[in-house]
Amino acid sequence: MIINNQEGDLQAKYDDMLYRNGLCFGFLQLRGLEDEFIEHMRRVAEYEKDMRYKKAASNFLKMIDHN
């Protein structure tokens, strides 16, 4: 029996994204590049014309500011 649990699927994708982004950001921190990356994301959030990237950068900055 197949159960279509769209909300659960979205949550799993979101959790996976956070996990992968956490690993990437952890790598940047190990290399001492987190400040440069955060500044880059601030520029993307401000100047990017493609709304997908602009929104992603804004969400990333909210997550960083929240922690």
C-alpha positions in Angstrom: 0.0 0.0 0.0 1.4 3.4 -1.0 0.6 6.3 1.3 0.9 9.8 -0.2 2.2 11.8 2.7 3.2 15.0 0.9 3.7 17.0 4.2 6.1 14.3 5.5 7.9 14.2 2.1 8.4 17.9 2.2 9.7 17.8 5.8 12.1 15.0 4.9 13.4 17.1 2.0 13.8 20.1 4.2 15.6 18.1 6.9 17.9 16.7 4.3 18.6 20.2 2.9 19.5 21.5 6.4 21.7 18.5 7.0 23.6 19.0 3.7 23.8 22.7 4.2 25.1 22.2 7.7 27.8 19.9 6.4 28.8 22.5 3.8 28.8 25.3 6.3 30.8 23.2 8.7 33.4 22.6 6.0 33.6 26.4 5.3 34.1 27.0 9.1 36.9 24.5 9.2 38.6 26.3 6.3 38.0 29.7 7.9 35.8 30.9 5.1 32.5 31.3 6.8 32.7 35.2 7.0 33.4 35.4 3.3 30.5 33.1 2.5 28.1 35.0 4.7 29.1 38.2 3.0 28.6 36.7 -0.4 25.1 35.5 0.7 24.3 39.0 1.9 25.2 40.4 -1.6 23.2 37.7 -3.3 20.2 38.5 -1.0 20.5 42.1 -1.9 21.4 42.2 -5.6 20.4 38.9 -7.2 17.8 39.2 -9.9 16.8 35.5 -9.9 14.2 35.3 -7.1 15.0 31.6 -6.4 18.6 32.5 -5.4 17.6 35.7 -3.7 15.0 33.8 -1.5 17.5 31.0 -0.7 20.1 33.5 0.4 17.6 35.4 2.5 16.5 32.1 4.2 20.1 31.2 4.8 20.8 34.5 6.5 17.7 34.2 8.6 18.8 30.8 9.8 22.3 32.1 10.6 20.9 35.2 12.4 18.5 32.9 14.4 21.4 30.8 15.6 
